[in-house]
Amino acid sequence: SKKKMNEKISGKKVVVFGGKGFIGSHLVNLLCKNSCQVDIVTRSDNKKLDFFLGCEPGQVSVKKIEKFSDSKIDYLVQNADIVFNLIGILFETKKNTFSDVHVNIPREIAAAAKKNGVRNFIHLSALNIEKSVTSFYSNSKLSGEQAVKEKFPDCVIIRPSVVFGKRDSFTNFFISMSNFSPFLPLIGTPEIKKQGLIPILNFKKKVKFQPIYVGDLVSFMVNTCLLKKKIFDLSGPTIQSFDEIFDIILEAKKRKRLYLPIPFFLARILAFFMEIMPKPPLTRDQVRLLEYDNISAKGFDNLKKFVKNPSSLKTIAETYL
């Protein structure tokens, strides 16, 4: 019924908050193919749509926003049929806090969407945030879901695992690292348990991911955007640890690198020093996040219901790396 679904959104006016980001640009591209009229709301400066392909002229417009005020958001969602909120950050800065970006802004967008009679509101959250209780990132994403549900009870909430694909920040981070480093970090391995005074090392325990391809994620979003009051956990077809992910991306790049085990306590110390950087490659909060596996069997079942033959990292890596 994929075709049927697409016809239903054809010609609709869609507003995408965070449409210039990695997931946003892929979503906008797909919405264009479904002949939607798309407004991208962004805080980033470049007006250039360098990554949009196959759009009709005038089909996409970019609205720059400095401050998320009620009146401004109100104005942006007027006459919209569907609103997507993809705004998110992975680390805090003085200007961008988790509570603002993940809670206050989504609350305002949801409230404005409701007030303006927008039919469908889709909010992008993250997988297993209810489990990773020690992470500030996760707690803010969870509060954001609550805020959105209060203001727009009919919303669709989508919680993907790690997302990979062209322009992602996950696999590309390790690739750029492999450009200059002979080592890649296996964070969280070995697991260190104290038995009395003796530390026990467990090399079997690894951080697990179930990466989802960005193309499958945006297809899923387009195919479910007209539903009401749903929460979907989402994950890809294969469960992988850091070393298995490294194997795939290095194979695609025809490189060999050594994998360096970095237990959590050491990762936390490294992250502490990296947090001084303007764009920290790793924060202590992200280390806390890694202590919980990012996997979900239900997530893959959900994906299969709306997307035919979801792709694994292995099948896609060759194409975009």
N, C-alpha and C positions, 0 to 999 in steps of 0.2 A: 504493500500500500504506500510505498515511498513516493510514487509519482503523485498519488492523490493528495498526500500530505503537503507536497510542495505547491500544488495548485491552490491550496487553501490560503497560503500566505502570499501568493503572487499579487503584486500591486499594493501590498500593505505598506504603511509607513512605519519604519522601525527605527528606534533610537538606541544606539549602543554606547553606553558609558564605558570608557576604557577601550574604545575600538581601535586605538593605534597600537595596542600591546600585541604580544605574541599570539595569544588566543584570539583576541579581538580582530586582528587583521585577517586571520583565516576565516573567522565567522562572517565578517563583512563580505569577503570574497564569495562565500557560498550564498549569502543573502542576495548578492547581486545576480548570481546565476538563477535565483528564484524570482527574478524581476521585482524585488522590493525596492522601495524608496528608502535610502539609509542615511541617517544623520549620525555622524561620529562625534561624541563629546570627549574632548581630551584636554589634559593640562600640558601636554608636551608641546614644544614650540614649533617644530617643523611642520609646515602646512603641506609639505610634499607627500603625495600618496604613492610612494615609490614601490609599494608592494601590492597594490591592487591591480588585478588583471581582469580583462574581459568585462569592464563596466560600461554601460551606456553613459555617454556624456550627461552630466547633471544628475546621475543616479545617486551619487554619494556626495554629501557635503560635510565639511569638517567644522565643528563649532568649538572654538577654543574657550576654555573657562579658567579664570584665575582663581576665584573663590567660589566654593559651593554654597551660595546663599539660597534660601527658600525661593525667593522670587525668580532667581536665575534658573533654578532647576524646574520650577513651575513653567516658565516660559519655554524651556527646552523640550518638555514632554507634551506640550499642547498638540492636539490632533494626532498623537501617535497611537497606532494600534497595538504595537508590541514594544516593550522596553526590556533591554538586557542590561544587567549590571555586572561588569567584569573587573571593576576596579579593585586592585589589591597590591600590597607591597610585601616583600619578604624580610625587610629589616626596617627599623624605625630611624627617622632622622628628626631633628628639631622641628622641621616643618611638617613632616608626615608621621603621625603616630598611628599605631594599630587601632586605637579606639576611634580616632577620627575616620580613617580610611575604611576600616572594616565594620564599624558600627554606626557612627553618626551620619556619614554620607549615604550609605545604603538606606538608612531609616528615612532620610529626607527624600531620596529618589522614590522609594516605595510610597511614601505619603503623597508626594506630588502626582505619582502615577494614578493612585486611587482617586484623588481629588479631581483629576482631569478626565476621569472615565476611561483610562487606558484599560483594554480588555485583558492583556496578558503581560505579566511581569516575571522575568526569569533572572534568578540571582545565582551567581557562581560562587560556590563555597569550596570546601576541601574535604577529602576523605579522612575518616577516623578522627575528626577533631574532638569528638566526644570522649575518645579514649586517651588522647595525649594531653592529660590534664595539667602537666607541669609547664607546658609551653604557652607563653603569652600570645603568640601568633594564633594558636588553636583556640584559646579562650576568647580572643577577639572575634574570630570567625564564627564561633558558636553564638556569642552575643549578637553578632550581626544577623545571623539567621533568625533569632528570636525577634529582633527589632523589625525585620522585614515581614515576618509572619503577622506581627501585631498590626502593622500599617496596611498590609496587603495580604489578607488571609488566603486568597486564591493563588498565591504565587507558586512558581515551580522553582525548587532549589536543587541545584546539581552539584554533587560533591565528587570531583574526579581525584584519582590517585595522581602520581607524578605524570605530567604531560610532556611528551617529546615530539619533535618535528622541526621543520625548517624554522630557524630563529629562536629555538627554545633556549632557556638559560641553564638547563640541566646537563644534557649531553654536551652542549657546546662549551660549557665551563671546563669539563674534563678534557675536551679536545684541545682547547687553548692551553690548558695546563700541560698536556702532552707535547705541545709545540716546544716548550723550553725545559720541562722537567723529566729526568730519567725515571721518576717515581710517580705513582698515583696512589692516593690515600684510601685504604680500606677502613673507613671510620667505624668504630664500634666493635672491631674484631682485633684481638680476642676479647671475649667477655672475661672480666676479672672478678672472681668471688673470693672472699676471705674465708678460710676455714681455720678458726683460731687466728694465728699470726701468719699462716702460710697462704699466700695468694694462689688460687687455682685458676689456671688459664684455660678457657674453652674456645678453641678455634672454630668449632662447629657452629657456634651462634653467630649469625650475621644479620645485618639490617636488610629487611626484605621490602622490595617494591613490586608493584604490579602496573608497570607504565602503560599509559593509554596514548594512542596516536592522536595528535591534534585534529587531523582530518576526521577521525571517527568521533571525537568529542564534539566538533561543531556540527557534524551531521546529526548527532544525537540531539543537540540543542535545537536545531531547526525542526527536527521531526517530533519534538515533544513540546515546542513552545506554545502550542494552542491548548495544552492540557491545563487542568485546574488543580490546585492544592496537592502537589506531589513533591516528594523528596526522593531523589535518586542517588544512591551511592554508585560510583562508576569506576571500573578498572579494566585494564587490558587483558589479553589472553594468557600472558605468562608471568609467573612470579620469578623475580630475579634479585640477586644480591649485587652489591657493588662490583665484585670481581667478574660476575657474568656480564654485567652491563659494560665494563671496561673491555672484556674480551671482544664483544660485538663492535664497539666503536673503534677499537684499535685495529681489528681485522678489516673494517671498512677503510681505514686510513693506511692499511698495510704497515703498521708500526708495532714495535715490541717495547713494552715498558715494564719495570718492576713494580709489584704491588706492595705497598708498605702498610703493615697493620698499625692502626692508630686507635688504641682503646679509648673509650669515652672520656676518661679523666684527662688524658693527654689532649684530646680534641678540644675539651673545654678550655684548657690553658692556651692552646694555639688561638682559639676563637677570641679569647679575651684580648689578645694582642691585635688580632685582625680588626676588631671592632673600632679601632682608632682610624682605620682607613675610611675615606669618603664612601666607597662602595665595598663594604666588607665581603670577601668571598665566603666567609663563614662566621656566624654569630653563635654565642652560647645558647641562644634560644633555638637556633636551628639544630644544634647538637642535642638539645632536650627533645626536639621533635623526632630526631632519628632514633631515639630510644624506643619508639613504638613502630611496629611494622605497618607499612602503608599498603595493605592488601585487603581484598574483599571478594569472596566467591560470589556473593549476591551482586556485587558491582559488575562482574563480567556477564552474569545472566541478564541484568538490566540492559547492558550495552547491546547484547545479541538480539534483544527483542526489537530494537529500533534501528540497528545498523547491521547490514549484511556483511559477513566475513571481516570482522575487525582485524586490523593489522598488528603484528607484533613488532617490537623494536628491531628484531633480526631482519624481517622482510623490508622494513622501511629504511634502515640505517644506510644501506648502500645508496639509496636515491638522494638523500639530502646531505650526507656527509661527504 
